[in-house]
């Protein structure tokens, strides 16, 4: 009888320990895997600076907690992806980031350039350059007749005409495009010969390109 009671007691102890171990395993396994999930779960961060192989500034990326804590956060390379930081980064980029301008590449062939030159040549031909200069008072008083040309205090040079063509007629030319052997020294209306490319056809009835330059007093 004693052996039977001892056997029953031992069996109850084994069942009890088994139930405790099973309940302990049921409790520990989910907790263990949950802790592992926290450890290996990645963090959403907003990059403040472009990082190679990670992303550009302003982008939201996933990084490991340790990488963010030990590298990105101390150097202010990234901030946590929360509403406060997202708003600050967005406003900062509006202020400090330069706007990217669209660059359009236009290829021009020889025919297009010829049309541009022809348009500029006709503008010079049909336009008039007006220059205001002071007179040479001493020579003006020494004139014998009123029909003598009025001389300028300082002559008009080729470089001055080139500059005024760009300012008044909005056409950029080089000094080589003007044939002006000597500076203009008197008041009046002058036809200054132009040297344009031979590929530009002359208007009917004309043999050369000219620019009208009128010099008058201030």
C-alpha positions, 0 to 999 in steps of 0.5 A: 500500500505504501508503495502505491501511495509513493508512486502516486505522489511521484507521478503527481510531482512529475505532472506538476513539474511538466505543467510548470515547465510547459507554462513557462515555455509558453510564457518565455517563447513569445517574449523571447521572440518579441525582444528579438524583434525590437532588437532587429527592427529598423528605424525610420529617419529623415536624412539631412544630408545626402549619403552615398548608397543610403539616400538623398537629403530630405528622403525617409530611409530605414536604418538600424538603431545602432547606426542611427544612434552611433553615427547619424545622430551625433553628426546630425546627418539624420533625424527621427521621422516624426511630424516635428522634424519632418516639418522643420526639414521641409521648411529648411529645404525651402529656404536654403536649397537653391531651385533647380533651373531647367536647362534646355539644350538647343542645337542650332545648325548652320542654316539657323545661324545664317538666319540670325546673322541675316536678321541682325544685318537687316536691323543694322541696315534699317536702324540709325545710331544717334550719338550726342557729342560736344563741339570744339568751341575754339574751332567753331569760333574760328570758322570762316563761314557757316557752311564749314563742318562743326568739329567735335571736341573728341572724335567718335572711335570705332569702339564707341560705335560698337558699344552704342550698337549693342546698347541702342540696336541690341546687336552685338558686333565686333570692331572687325565688322566695321570699316572705319579708317578714321574716327568721325570728327564732325557733326552730321549723318554718316554711312559707316560700311559694315563687313558682314558674312558673304553668305548673307544675301544683300537686299536688291539694289544694294552693293554693301551693308551700311550703318547710319550714324548721326552725330549731333550736339548735346 
